[in-house]
């Protein structure tokens, strides 16, 4: 089983909706700059981790290989929280219900790794994503091949 994990040392970010503008009478769409910047940072974090293991000459995982991806988003415990609630948050008894939405976080990360970690994100057969409290905001990403199953 081939696997890799890496950390994005920034607060979890979600993919924003495309913006639209009209130039010369034609409507055009574009991705907001902060989304593009965060996607580039995710890609850089992956490449830094992957280069420690093997030299890359294209996507790490071959085409048609089914993959499992686990994304864990860490949010800081608010400073104004009582000691009791802070302990509950740290123990996972209270979970964050904050922005960004998890589906948007997954979309940003999966799109950022297209063509770098895998050929296309249609290779992802399992996706697990969660929000938890931690010491500092960051996102952990784990990718592994799914062995012992048929795929087409």
C-alpha positions in Angstrom: 0.0 0.0 0.0 1.4 3.3 -1.0 0.6 6.3 1.2 1.6 9.8 2.1 0.6 12.3 4.7 1.3 16.0 5.0 0.3 19.1 7.0 -1.0 22.4 5.7 0.2 24.9 8.3 -2.5 27.4 7.7 -6.1 27.8 9.0 -8.5 25.5 7.0 -9.8 27.3 4.0 -12.7 26.4 1.7 -12.9 26.8 -2.1 -14.8 30.0 -2.9 -17.3 30.2 -5.7 -16.1 31.6 -9.0 -16.5 35.3 -9.6 -17.9 36.7 -12.8 -17.0 39.8 -14.8 -17.9 41.2 -18.2 -15.1 42.2 -20.5 -16.0 43.6 -24.0 -19.5 42.3 -23.7 -18.5 38.8 -22.8 -19.1 37.2 -19.4 -16.0 35.5 -17.9 -15.5 33.6 -14.7 -12.4 33.5 -12.5 -11.3 32.0 -9.2 -10.7 34.4 -6.4 -7.0 35.1 -5.6 -7.1 33.9 -2.0 -8.5 30.5 -3.2 -5.7 30.2 -5.8 -3.1 31.1 -3.3 -4.3 28.5 -0.8 -4.4 25.9 -3.5 -0.8 26.7 -4.4 0.2 26.4 -0.8 -1.5 23.0 -0.4 0.3 21.8 -3.5 3.6 23.1 -2.2 3.1 21.3 1.2 2.3 18.0 -0.7 5.3 18.3 -2.9 7.6 19.1 0.0 6.4 15.9 1.8 6.5 13.8 -1.4 10.0 14.8 -2.3 11.3 13.5 1.0 10.2 10.0 0.0 10.7 9.8 -3.8 11.6 12.1 -6.7 8.4 13.1 -8.6 8.1 12.8 -12.4 4.3 13.3 -12.6 1.5 12.3 -10.2 2.6 10.2 -7.3 -0.4 7.8 -7.7 -0.9 6.1 -11.1 -4.1 6.7 -13.1 -7.0 4.3 -12.4 -5.6 3.6 -8.9 -8.5 3.9 -6.3 -7.5 6.2 -3.4 -8.7 7.0 0.1 -8.2 10.5 1.4 -8.5 11.6 5.0 -8.6 15.3 5.8 -8.6 16.6 9.4 -9.2 20.3 10.0 -7.9 21.7 13.3 -9.4 24.9 14.7 -8.0 26.8 17.7 -9.9 26.7 21.0 -11.3 30.2 21.6 -9.4 32.1 24.3 -12.6 33.2 26.0 -13.6 29.5 26.6 -13.8 28.3 30.2 -11.3 25.7 31.4 -13.9 23.0 31.6 -15.1 23.6 28.0 -11.5 23.9 26.8 -10.8 20.5 28.2 -14.0 19.1 26.5 -12.9 20.7 23.2 -9.4 19.3 23.5 -10.8 15.8 24.3 -13.1 15.9 21.2 -16.3 16.0 23.3 -17.2 19.4 21.7 -16.6 19.8 18.0 -16.2 23.0 16.1 -19.3 24.2 14.1 -17.6 27.0 12.2 -16.9 28.1 8.7 -15.6 27.0 6.2 -18.0 24.2 5.3 -16.2 20.8 5.1 -17.3 20.2 1.5 -15.6 23.4 0.4 -12.4 22.5 2.3 -12.4 19.1 0.6 -13.0 20.7 -2.9 -10.1 23.1 -2.4 -7.6 20.4 -1.3 -8.7 17.8 -3.9 -8.6 20.4 -6.8 -5.1 21.6 -5.6 -3.7 18.0 -5.8 -5.2 17.2 -9.2 -2.3 16.4 -11.6 0.2 16.4 -8.7 -0.8 13.7 -6.3 -3.2 11.9 -8.7 -4.2 12.2 -12.3 -7.8 13.2 -11.6 -9.8 13.4 -8.4 -12.2 10.8 -9.9 -9.7 8.3 -8.5 -10.9 9.1 -5.0 -13.1 6.3 -3.9 -13.2 7.1 -0.2 -13.1 10.5 1.5 -13.2 11.2 5.2 -13.2 14.7 6.5 -13.6 16.1 10.0 -13.3 19.2 12.1 -11.7 19.1 15.6 -10.1 21.5 18.0 -6.4 21.7 18.4 -3.5 23.8 19.6 -3.1 25.7 16.4 -5.1 25.9 13.1 -3.9 23.6 10.4 -5.0 20.7 8.2 -3.7 17.2 8.0 -4.1 15.2 4.8 -3.5 11.5 4.4 -3.7 9.7 1.0 -3.4 6.0 0.4 -4.1 3.4 -2.2 -7.0 1.1 -1.7 -5.7 -2.5 -2.1 -7.5 -5.7 -2.8 -10.5 -4.2 -4.7 -11.4 -4.4 -8.3 -11.5 -1.1 -10.2 -12.4 0.1 -13.6 
